């Protein structure tokens, strides 16, 4: 899960395999991931992913950057004084699972999480994630941060599995 997009994305703990997922992406992966962005949705990010996406995508430009800029973003941070520099951004702190549950009750929009492994882990433990869209790549790194940490045990129901030209799978599970 750690540093899928760029070599310099997340070198914490001496991780040297940054950018590992990009060779396994293709237009089908982009389309499957983009399906969630063609509905009424809002972003939910951990602060590290939010900061990284802001820096990375605003430098690139294009339609994905435009979607990131115009779509509402909820950002989780342990520091209530965190400054959010992106437009349409709201800070969440405190009891994060309760805050996320409240968001889902007051809005019909789907909350889409990209990256944000620590956030996903805490929300999975609290049982507030109802669907996962995962790309499983045909590579074993042998190190790095995992998506699900200790203490997460959850049965999932397969909704969709799409193989792509690179050997990767895009898998959608209901929680």
C-alpha atoms as an extended CHARMM CRD file, in Angstrom:
* protein
*
       175  EXT
         1         1  UNK       CA              0.0000000000        0.0000000000        0.0000000000  PROA      1               0.0000000000
         2         2  UNK       CA              2.9080000000        2.3460000000        0.7340000000  PROA      2               0.0000000000
         3         3  UNK       CA              4.0000000000        4.7900000000       -1.9900000000  PROA      3               0.0000000000
         4         4  UNK       CA              2.2130000000        3.3190000000       -5.0120000000  PROA      4               0.0000000000
         5         5  UNK       CA              2.5340000000        6.3620000000       -7.2640000000  PROA      5               0.0000000000
         6         6  UNK       CA              6.0340000000        7.8600000000       -7.2080000000  PROA      6               0.0000000000
         7         7  UNK       CA              9.5520000000        6.9150000000       -6.1650000000  PROA      7               0.0000000000
         8         8  UNK       CA              9.6980000000        9.7710000000       -3.6390000000  PROA      8               0.0000000000
         9         9  UNK       CA              6.1030000000        9.4870000000       -2.4180000000  PROA      9               0.0000000000
        10        10  UNK       CA              6.6010000000        7.9100000000        1.0210000000  PROA      10              0.0000000000
        11        11  UNK       CA             10.1000000000        6.8060000000        2.0640000000  PROA      11              0.0000000000
        12        12  UNK       CA              9.1420000000        6.3230000000        5.7410000000  PROA      12              0.0000000000
        13        13  UNK       CA             10.9230000000        3.4880000000        7.5160000000  PROA      13              0.0000000000
        14        14  UNK       CA             13.4890000000        3.2720000000        4.6920000000  PROA      14              0.0000000000
        15        15  UNK       CA             10.9490000000        2.1710000000        2.0600000000  PROA      15              0.0000000000
        16        16  UNK       CA             12.7000000000        2.1310000000       -1.3370000000  PROA      16              0.0000000000
        17        17  UNK       CA             10.0240000000        0.7300000000       -3.6820000000  PROA      17              0.0000000000
        18        18  UNK       CA              8.0500000000        3.9270000000       -4.2970000000  PROA      18              0.0000000000
        19        19  UNK       CA              6.1210000000        3.9480000000       -7.5730000000  PROA      19              0.0000000000
        20        20  UNK       CA              5.6150000000        0.1840000000       -7.5140000000  PROA      20              0.0000000000
        21        21  UNK       CA              1.9650000000        0.2720000000       -8.6720000000  PROA      21              0.0000000000
        22        22  UNK       CA              2.2780000000        2.5000000000      -11.7260000000  PROA      22              0.0000000000
        23        23  UNK       CA              3.5750000000       -0.1810000000      -14.1370000000  PROA      23              0.0000000000
        24        24  UNK       CA              0.4080000000       -2.1880000000      -13.4120000000  PROA      24              0.0000000000
        25        25  UNK       CA             -2.0700000000        0.5790000000      -14.1300000000  PROA      25              0.0000000000
        26        26  UNK       CA             -3.7900000000        0.8570000000      -17.4890000000  PROA      26              0.0000000000
        27        27  UNK       CA             -6.8990000000        2.5920000000      -18.9180000000  PROA      27              0.0000000000
        28        28  UNK       CA             -9.1680000000       -0.1020000000      -17.4540000000  PROA      28              0.0000000000
        29        29  UNK       CA             -7.7640000000        0.5150000000      -13.9530000000  PROA      29              0.0000000000
        30        30  UNK       CA             -8.3030000000        4.2620000000      -14.4030000000  PROA      30              0.0000000000
        31        31  UNK       CA            -11.8660000000        3.7080000000      -15.6380000000  PROA      31              0.0000000000
        32        32  UNK       CA            -12.7570000000        1.3530000000      -12.7730000000  PROA      32              0.0000000000
        33        33  UNK       CA            -11.3370000000        3.7270000000      -10.1790000000  PROA      33              0.0000000000
        34        34  UNK       CA            -13.0250000000        6.6300000000      -11.9510000000  PROA      34              0.0000000000
        35        35  UNK       CA            -16.4760000000        5.0200000000      -11.7210000000  PROA      35              0.0000000000
        36        36  UNK       CA            -16.7730000000        6.2560000000       -8.1340000000  PROA      36              0.0000000000
        37        37  UNK       CA            -15.9090000000        9.7520000000       -9.3190000000  PROA      37              0.0000000000
        38        38  UNK       CA            -18.7400000000        9.8160000000      -11.8580000000  PROA      38              0.0000000000
        39        39  UNK       CA            -21.3280000000        9.6840000000       -9.0570000000  PROA      39              0.0000000000
        40        40  UNK       CA            -22.2430000000       12.2040000000       -6.3970000000  PROA      40              0.0000000000
        41        41  UNK       CA            -19.1740000000       11.9060000000       -4.1740000000  PROA      41              0.0000000000
        42        42  UNK       CA            -16.9030000000       13.7240000000       -1.7660000000  PROA      42              0.0000000000
        43        43  UNK       CA            -13.2800000000       12.9340000000       -0.9070000000  PROA      43              0.0000000000
        44        44  UNK       CA            -12.1220000000       11.6860000000        2.4750000000  PROA      44              0.0000000000
        45        45  UNK       CA             -8.3660000000       11.9030000000        3.0710000000  PROA      45              0.0000000000
        46        46  UNK       CA             -5.8660000000       11.4830000000        5.8340000000  PROA      46              0.0000000000
        47        47  UNK       CA             -3.6800000000       14.5650000000        6.1520000000  PROA      47              0.0000000000
        48        48  UNK       CA             -0.5620000000       12.9650000000        4.6240000000  PROA      48              0.0000000000
        49        49  UNK       CA             -2.4470000000       11.8230000000        1.5010000000  PROA      49              0.0000000000
        50        50  UNK       CA             -4.1890000000       15.1890000000        1.2310000000  PROA      50              0.0000000000
        51        51  UNK       CA             -0.8840000000       17.0820000000        1.3580000000  PROA      51              0.0000000000
        52        52  UNK       CA              0.7620000000       14.7020000000       -1.1170000000  PROA      52              0.0000000000
        53        53  UNK       CA             -2.0900000000       14.8820000000       -3.6290000000  PROA      53              0.0000000000
        54        54  UNK       CA             -2.2270000000       18.6680000000       -3.3740000000  PROA      54              0.0000000000
        55        55  UNK       CA              1.4590000000       18.9770000000       -4.1630000000  PROA      55              0.0000000000
        56        56  UNK       CA              1.5840000000       16.2710000000       -6.8120000000  PROA      56              0.0000000000
        57        57  UNK       CA             -1.6000000000       16.8200000000       -8.8250000000  PROA      57              0.0000000000
        58        58  UNK       CA             -1.6910000000       20.6040000000       -8.7940000000  PROA      58              0.0000000000
        59        59  UNK       CA              1.7460000000       20.5380000000      -10.4190000000  PROA      59              0.0000000000
        60        60  UNK       CA              0.4930000000       18.1990000000      -13.1850000000  PROA      60              0.0000000000
        61        61  UNK       CA             -2.7630000000       19.8250000000      -14.2030000000  PROA      61              0.0000000000
        62        62  UNK       CA             -5.4800000000       18.0680000000      -16.1760000000  PROA      62              0.0000000000
        63        63  UNK       CA             -8.9880000000       16.7640000000      -15.4960000000  PROA      63              0.0000000000
        64        64  UNK       CA             -8.0880000000       14.7690000000      -12.3720000000  PROA      64              0.0000000000
        65        65  UNK       CA             -6.5390000000       17.8700000000      -10.8160000000  PROA      65              0.0000000000
        66        66  UNK       CA             -9.6270000000       19.8570000000      -11.7540000000  PROA      66              0.0000000000
        67        67  UNK       CA            -11.8630000000       17.2340000000      -10.1060000000  PROA      67              0.0000000000
        68        68  UNK       CA             -9.7040000000       17.3250000000       -6.9810000000  PROA      68              0.0000000000
        69        69  UNK       CA             -9.9810000000       21.1050000000       -6.8280000000  PROA      69              0.0000000000
        70        70  UNK       CA            -13.7520000000       21.3360000000       -7.3440000000  PROA      70              0.0000000000
        71        71  UNK       CA            -14.9150000000       18.3790000000       -5.2380000000  PROA      71              0.0000000000
        72        72  UNK       CA            -15.5320000000       18.7140000000       -1.5030000000  PROA      72              0.0000000000
        73        73  UNK       CA            -12.7220000000       17.2500000000        0.5960000000  PROA      73              0.0000000000
        74        74  UNK       CA            -12.8830000000       16.0830000000        4.2150000000  PROA      74              0.0000000000
        75        75  UNK       CA             -9.4350000000       15.8020000000        5.7880000000  PROA      75              0.0000000000
        76        76  UNK       CA             -8.6570000000       13.8900000000        8.9720000000  PROA      76              0.0000000000
        77        77  UNK       CA             -5.8570000000       15.1990000000       11.1640000000  PROA      77              0.0000000000
        78        78  UNK       CA             -4.9310000000       14.6640000000       14.7860000000  PROA      78              0.0000000000
        79        79  UNK       CA             -3.9830000000       18.3530000000       14.9660000000  PROA      79              0.0000000000
        80        80  UNK       CA             -7.0560000000       20.6310000000       15.1530000000  PROA      80              0.0000000000
        81        81  UNK       CA             -4.8670000000       23.5560000000       14.0070000000  PROA      81              0.0000000000
        82        82  UNK       CA             -4.0140000000       21.8840000000       10.6660000000  PROA      82              0.0000000000
        83        83  UNK       CA             -4.1460000000       24.3810000000        7.7930000000  PROA      83              0.0000000000
        84        84  UNK       CA             -5.9360000000       23.1580000000        4.6560000000  PROA      84              0.0000000000
        85        85  UNK       CA             -4.7450000000       25.0200000000        1.5550000000  PROA      85              0.0000000000
        86        86  UNK       CA             -6.9460000000       23.3510000000       -1.0570000000  PROA      86              0.0000000000
        87        87  UNK       CA            -10.3470000000       24.8170000000       -1.9630000000  PROA      87              0.0000000000
        88        88  UNK       CA            -13.4740000000       23.0550000000       -0.6780000000  PROA      88              0.0000000000
        89        89  UNK       CA            -11.6470000000       21.4010000000        2.2300000000  PROA      89              0.0000000000
        90        90  UNK       CA            -13.0180000000       20.6950000000        5.7110000000  PROA      90              0.0000000000
        91        91  UNK       CA            -10.9750000000       19.4940000000        8.6840000000  PROA      91              0.0000000000
        92        92  UNK       CA            -12.1420000000       16.4990000000       10.7380000000  PROA      92              0.0000000000
        93        93  UNK       CA            -10.5460000000       15.6400000000       14.0710000000  PROA      93              0.0000000000
        94        94  UNK       CA            -11.5430000000       14.0370000000       17.3330000000  PROA      94              0.0000000000
        95        95  UNK       CA            -13.6360000000       10.8550000000       17.1340000000  PROA      95              0.0000000000
        96        96  UNK       CA            -13.0090000000       10.1830000000       13.4430000000  PROA      96              0.0000000000
        97        97  UNK       CA            -15.2890000000        7.1360000000       13.0070000000  PROA      97              0.0000000000
        98        98  UNK       CA            -18.1540000000        9.1060000000       14.5970000000  PROA      98              0.0000000000
        99        99  UNK       CA            -17.3730000000       12.1420000000       12.3970000000  PROA      99              0.0000000000
       100       100  UNK       CA            -17.3870000000        9.9580000000        9.2690000000  PROA      100             0.0000000000
       101       101  UNK       CA            -20.6310000000        8.2520000000       10.3070000000  PROA      101             0.0000000000
       102       102  UNK       CA            -22.1840000000       11.7100000000       10.7830000000  PROA      102             0.0000000000
       103       103  UNK       CA            -20.9960000000       12.7580000000        7.3150000000  PROA      103             0.0000000000
       104       104  UNK       CA            -22.6730000000        9.7410000000        5.7260000000  PROA      104             0.0000000000
       105       105  UNK       CA            -25.9300000000       10.4700000000        7.5680000000  PROA      105             0.0000000000
       106       106  UNK       CA            -26.1250000000       14.1200000000        6.5000000000  PROA      106             0.0000000000
       107       107  UNK       CA            -25.1740000000       13.6770000000        2.8380000000  PROA      107             0.0000000000
       108       108  UNK       CA            -26.2620000000       11.4150000000       -0.0070000000  PROA      108             0.0000000000
       109       109  UNK       CA            -22.7900000000       11.7130000000       -1.5270000000  PROA      109             0.0000000000
       110       110  UNK       CA            -20.4800000000        8.7090000000       -1.4490000000  PROA      110             0.0000000000
       111       111  UNK       CA            -17.2740000000        9.2610000000        0.5000000000  PROA      111             0.0000000000
       112       112  UNK       CA            -14.2820000000        8.1310000000       -1.5680000000  PROA      112             0.0000000000
       113       113  UNK       CA            -10.9410000000        7.5210000000        0.1470000000  PROA      113             0.0000000000
       114       114  UNK       CA             -7.7330000000        7.5140000000       -1.8810000000  PROA      114             0.0000000000
       115       115  UNK       CA             -4.5190000000        6.4690000000       -0.1810000000  PROA      115             0.0000000000
       116       116  UNK       CA             -4.8640000000        7.3140000000        3.5000000000  PROA      116             0.0000000000
       117       117  UNK       CA             -3.8670000000        3.9150000000        4.8740000000  PROA      117             0.0000000000
       118       118  UNK       CA             -3.9270000000        4.9340000000        8.5450000000  PROA      118             0.0000000000
       119       119  UNK       CA             -7.4160000000        6.3860000000        8.0730000000  PROA      119             0.0000000000
       120       120  UNK       CA             -8.6750000000        3.2840000000        6.2480000000  PROA      120             0.0000000000
       121       121  UNK       CA             -7.2830000000        1.0650000000        8.9890000000  PROA      121             0.0000000000
       122       122  UNK       CA             -9.0590000000        3.0300000000       11.7460000000  PROA      122             0.0000000000
       123       123  UNK       CA            -12.3560000000        3.1770000000        9.8380000000  PROA      123             0.0000000000
       124       124  UNK       CA            -12.1840000000       -0.5500000000        9.0190000000  PROA      124             0.0000000000
       125       125  UNK       CA            -11.7020000000       -1.3320000000       12.7160000000  PROA      125             0.0000000000
       126       126  UNK       CA            -14.7630000000        0.8140000000       13.4870000000  PROA      126             0.0000000000
       127       127  UNK       CA            -16.8260000000       -0.9000000000       10.7640000000  PROA      127             0.0000000000
       128       128  UNK       CA            -17.7870000000        2.2850000000        8.9140000000  PROA      128             0.0000000000
       129       129  UNK       CA            -16.4790000000        1.3780000000        5.4350000000  PROA      129             0.0000000000
       130       130  UNK       CA            -19.1330000000       -0.2450000000        3.2710000000  PROA      130             0.0000000000
       131       131  UNK       CA            -17.1960000000       -0.8820000000        0.0540000000  PROA      131             0.0000000000
       132       132  UNK       CA            -13.5960000000       -1.3480000000       -1.0670000000  PROA      132             0.0000000000
       133       133  UNK       CA            -12.2580000000       -0.8930000000       -4.6000000000  PROA      133             0.0000000000
       134       134  UNK       CA             -8.7470000000       -2.3250000000       -4.6390000000  PROA      134             0.0000000000
       135       135  UNK       CA             -6.1130000000       -2.8340000000       -7.2930000000  PROA      135             0.0000000000
       136       136  UNK       CA             -4.1780000000       -6.0220000000       -6.6420000000  PROA      136             0.0000000000
       137       137  UNK       CA             -0.8920000000       -5.9500000000       -8.5660000000  PROA      137             0.0000000000
       138       138  UNK       CA              1.1430000000       -9.0220000000       -9.5230000000  PROA      138             0.0000000000
       139       139  UNK       CA              4.1520000000       -8.0660000000       -7.4330000000  PROA      139             0.0000000000
       140       140  UNK       CA              5.4800000000       -8.9680000000       -3.9910000000  PROA      140             0.0000000000
       141       141  UNK       CA              7.5150000000       -6.2170000000       -2.3400000000  PROA      141             0.0000000000
       142       142  UNK       CA              8.2210000000       -7.9150000000        0.9690000000  PROA      142             0.0000000000
       143       143  UNK       CA              8.2020000000       -4.6660000000        2.9440000000  PROA      143             0.0000000000
       144       144  UNK       CA              6.3020000000       -1.4570000000        3.4790000000  PROA      144             0.0000000000
       145       145  UNK       CA              3.0980000000       -0.4540000000        5.1850000000  PROA      145             0.0000000000
       146       146  UNK       CA              0.0340000000       -2.6590000000        4.9120000000  PROA      146             0.0000000000
       147       147  UNK       CA             -3.4760000000       -1.4800000000        4.1610000000  PROA      147             0.0000000000
       148       148  UNK       CA             -4.9900000000       -3.4420000000        7.0500000000  PROA      148             0.0000000000
       149       149  UNK       CA             -3.1040000000       -3.5500000000       10.3050000000  PROA      149             0.0000000000
       150       150  UNK       CA             -3.3980000000       -5.9070000000       13.2530000000  PROA      150             0.0000000000
       151       151  UNK       CA             -6.8620000000       -6.2480000000       14.7150000000  PROA      151             0.0000000000
       152       152  UNK       CA             -8.8220000000       -5.9040000000       11.4730000000  PROA      152             0.0000000000
       153       153  UNK       CA            -10.8440000000       -9.0000000000       10.6700000000  PROA      153             0.0000000000
       154       154  UNK       CA            -13.7480000000       -8.4840000000        8.3230000000  PROA      154             0.0000000000
       155       155  UNK       CA            -15.6100000000      -10.7510000000        5.9350000000  PROA      155             0.0000000000
       156       156  UNK       CA            -16.0840000000       -9.1920000000        2.5160000000  PROA      156             0.0000000000
       157       157  UNK       CA            -18.4890000000      -10.0230000000       -0.3300000000  PROA      157             0.0000000000
       158       158  UNK       CA            -17.1740000000       -9.9190000000       -3.8930000000  PROA      158             0.0000000000
       159       159  UNK       CA            -19.1010000000       -7.4860000000       -6.0960000000  PROA      159             0.0000000000
       160       160  UNK       CA            -16.8030000000       -7.2820000000       -9.1130000000  PROA      160             0.0000000000
       161       161  UNK       CA            -13.4040000000       -8.4790000000      -10.2890000000  PROA      161             0.0000000000
       162       162  UNK       CA            -11.8690000000       -7.0880000000      -13.4640000000  PROA      162             0.0000000000
       163       163  UNK       CA             -8.5440000000       -8.3910000000      -14.7960000000  PROA      163             0.0000000000
       164       164  UNK       CA             -6.4870000000       -5.8560000000      -16.7430000000  PROA      164             0.0000000000
       165       165  UNK       CA             -3.8140000000       -6.1030000000      -19.4310000000  PROA      165             0.0000000000
       166       166  UNK       CA             -0.9350000000       -5.7520000000      -16.9540000000  PROA      166             0.0000000000
       167       167  UNK       CA             -1.9680000000       -8.7700000000      -14.8950000000  PROA      167             0.0000000000
       168       168  UNK       CA             -3.4650000000       -6.6560000000      -12.1210000000  PROA      168             0.0000000000
       169       169  UNK       CA             -7.0030000000       -7.0870000000      -10.8290000000  PROA      169             0.0000000000
       170       170  UNK       CA             -9.4470000000       -4.3590000000       -9.8660000000  PROA      170             0.0000000000
       171       171  UNK       CA            -11.6220000000       -5.8970000000       -7.1810000000  PROA      171             0.0000000000
       172       172  UNK       CA            -14.7250000000       -4.4180000000       -5.5850000000  PROA      172             0.0000000000
       173       173  UNK       CA            -15.9020000000       -5.8390000000       -2.2720000000  PROA      173             0.0000000000
       174       174  UNK       CA            -18.8880000000       -4.9960000000       -0.0980000000  PROA      174             0.0000000000
       175       175  UNK       CA            -18.0370000000       -4.8900000000        3.5840000000  PROA      175             0.0000000000
